[in-house]
Structures are given as C-alpha cells and as structure tokens.
Amino acid sequence: MRVVTWNLWWRFGPWEQRQKAILAVLRELRPDVVGLQEVWSAGTENLAEWLAGELGLHWAWAPSPASERWQRRIGDPGVEVGNAVLSRWPVTHQSVLRLPAPDALDDGRLAFHTRLAGPSYDIPFFTTHLTSSPTGSAIRCQQVTALAEFVAAHRSGTDFPPVITGDFNAWPDSDEIRRFGGYKTAPAAPDQLFLDAWEYADPTAPSSTWDPANPYVRLGPPARIDYVHVGLPGPSDLGRVLGVRRAGDGPVDGVWPSDHAAVVADLADGSE
C-alpha cells in the first residue's frame, strides 16, 4: 500500500500552473492513499475532487472552520482551505477534530479521519496540519495530544494499524514529534505509539520537506516537517514500513508543485 502525504500550499503562488504539476507528480507516484493539507475549494470547484477525478480515486474533504483567516492573506473571500484524502478504496466513514490553539493563532487547523474499505482490512487513515508558529512547540504538543486521543477513538474495529499523515510543522527531534511517537518519551495518550516511517529511510537520502532550494520557501534551514506515522503495536505483517522517500521535490516543466515536498511510504497491507 503506497501512502503519500503532501501540503499543497493552498492558492498561493502560481496555483493554476502548480495544480498541473501536483497532478503530474501524483500520477507518476500511483498512490493508494493520499493525505493532503492546504487544499482549496472555491464555489463548485475543489482541488481534491479534481485530482481524484483525474487519478480515478475516491476523495473526502474537511474544510477549515476559519478559512477567513487564510482568505485575508490572498484577498479572496471565496476560497476555503482544508484537509483532504484521496483513496483507491471507498471512504466508509469520516470525522473531523478541530485542533486546540489560542485565539490569536487559531486558523482552524484540523485532524481528519477517514475509514477506508481496503482490499483485506478496513484502514483507519488520518491527515492533519499543526500550527506553523515558529514558537508554537507548546501549542503543537497540545495538538498532538488531541490528535493521539482522536486516533485512539477511531482505530478500533480492524486489525490494520492507524496511518497518520500530515504537516506537523516540527522537526523530528522536537518535543511534539517525540511526544506523538511515544517511544522516545511518554506517549501523548495512554497506550498510543506511532512509528515515524522515516526511521526506515535510507540514511543518505535527502529528507527535508521544507527546503530553501525550493523558490517558494523564504525561511530556512532545511527541515523534515511532514510525516507518515503508523500506529503500534499491531500485527507484524500489517502496516510494516517497506520503504519511504521524498517526492515532489523539484520542478515539473519549470514549475515547482508546492512549497513542501511530499513523503511517500510503502506499507505492507496483508494482501500478499
């Protein structure tokens, strides 16, 4: 099972040209499930719906309850922002959690849960987008605690471990990432352990998903802030990480798809 997570940079920059580049990267990757952040919707158009139609995938969408805070940045009150899931398999259930944040920084960040009717097991799949405040580690610690509790409430009823994707806006050794993982420090929620799939990456492979080599990135240094996590414990043949790498980390026909690179993880799905 190929899982991708990608922040699509909403309607910033040359978004119409970027939209085509995003599609080209996803078409080449041939993912089974995609967790997307900063997805736009405007009127009858939705980026996730368009991508799903072009790729032959199912889709689900969770709009932010505070899109107006984003709209002021581009001067367009008609565009929503949210998280989305694309899936080769039908979405049988979905639910949304608004992540905690103080009023001054609350721009409607979400955790989005979908239950997917996989070929052998139902798959509890999540995508999220934590606050991007550079000094917001304490807020992100609260958010990953809420996220871990949200996962705990929606992971039962299947042997497949939960898969959690997203833009955590935090480095791998940060308090919030260690707290969410729960295997390098006390877990964010009781008995909830989540393995960072990048633990299985080639240690020489480029890992930064936020990199000033990308012309849309104004602040450095390079950092890995986008993740695929797999819940533990679980049956050893389900959700096992077979490989992980970066993608979407260069221009497509001269256009960079997003300000973030994507993360691609191949997981054992138990169908062999």
QUIQUI-V62205 format. One record per backbone hydrogen bond with DSSP energy under -1.0 kcal/mol. NH is the residue of the N-H (numbers start at 1). CO is the residue of the C=O. E is the energy in kcal/mol with one decimal. If there is no record, write none. Layout:
<<NH/CO/E> <NH/CO/E>>
//
This chain:
<<3/265/-3.4> <4/33/-2.1> <5/263/-2.1> <6/35/-2.2> <8/37/-2.7> <10/38/-1.5> <12/9/-2.1> <15/13/-2.3> <18/14/-2.6> <19/15/-2.2> <20/16/-1.0> <21/17/-1.5> <22/18/-3.0> <23/19/-2.0> <24/20/-2.1> <25/21/-2.1> <26/22/-2.4> <27/23/-2.7> <28/24/-1.8> <29/25/-2.0> <30/26/-2.0> <32/2/-2.3> <33/2/-2.1> <34/86/-2.8> <35/4/-2.9> <36/84/-3.0> <37/6/-2.0> <39/82/-2.8> <41/80/-1.5> <42/45/-2.7> <45/42/-2.3> <47/40/-2.4> <50/46/-2.4> <51/47/-2.7> <52/48/-2.7> <53/49/-2.3> <54/50/-2.3> <55/51/-2.1> <56/52/-1.3> <57/52/-2.4> <58/87/-3.4> <60/85/-2.0> <62/83/-2.9> <64/81/-3.5> <69/66/-1.4> <70/67/-1.1> <71/67/-2.6> <72/68/-1.5> <73/70/-1.5> <75/71/-1.6> <76/71/-1.4> <79/76/-1.0> <80/41/-3.4> <82/39/-1.4> <83/62/-2.1> <84/36/-2.1> <85/60/-2.3> <86/34/-2.1> <87/58/-2.3> <88/32/-2.9> <92/115/-3.0> <95/113/-2.1> <97/111/-2.7> <99/109/-2.4> <105/102/-1.7> <106/102/-1.0> <107/105/-1.2> <111/97/-2.4> <112/127/-2.8> <113/95/-3.1> <114/125/-3.2> <115/93/-2.7> <116/123/-2.5> <117/90/-2.5> <118/116/-1.7> <123/116/-2.6> <125/114/-2.9> <126/163/-2.7> <127/112/-2.1> <128/165/-1.6> <129/110/-1.5> <130/167/-2.2> <136/133/-2.1> <140/136/-2.8> <141/137/-2.2> <142/138/-1.6> <143/139/-2.3> <144/140/-2.9> <145/141/-1.5> <146/142/-2.2> <147/143/-2.5> <148/144/-2.7> <149/145/-2.0> <150/146/-2.1> <151/147/-2.7> <152/148/-2.2> <153/149/-1.6> <154/151/-1.4> <163/124/-2.5> <164/229/-2.8> <165/126/-2.5> <166/227/-1.7> <167/128/-1.6> <168/225/-1.9> <169/225/-1.0> <174/171/-2.0> <178/174/-2.3> <179/175/-2.6> <180/176/-2.3> <181/177/-2.5> <182/178/-2.3> <188/179/-1.1> <192/189/-2.0> <193/232/-1.3> <194/181/-2.3> <195/230/-3.2> <197/228/-2.8> <199/196/-2.2> <200/197/-2.3> <201/198/-1.9> <205/202/-2.2> <209/223/-1.6> <210/223/-2.1> <214/211/-2.5> <217/214/-1.9> <223/210/-2.2> <227/166/-2.6> <229/164/-3.4> <230/195/-2.1> <231/162/-3.1> <232/193/-3.4> <238/235/-2.1> <239/268/-2.9> <242/266/-3.5> <243/266/-1.2> <245/264/-2.2> <247/262/-1.9> <252/255/-3.2> <255/252/-1.6> <261/209/-2.0> <262/247/-2.8> <263/5/-2.1> <264/245/-3.0> <265/3/-3.1> <266/243/-2.8> <267/1/-3.0> <268/240/-2.5>>
//
